[in-house]
């Protein structure tokens, strides 16, 4: 398993700017809860799933199985 940032630098820049504006909370979520603080609980659960491969909700991180 490997976690990496999205290769699209524009997406990374946009999400990072959103994180800065929200104090570290996922800019794609409306609620400011600990579950939505980057790296969010949803993606942590996806990381724990051995069958999951793909991006987190906001497209900042990608989990590969290799």
Buried (B, 14 or more C-beta within 10 A) or exposed (E): EEEEBBEEEEBBEBBBEBBEEBEEBBBBBEEEEEEBBBBBEBBEEBBEEEEEBEBBBBBBBBBEEE
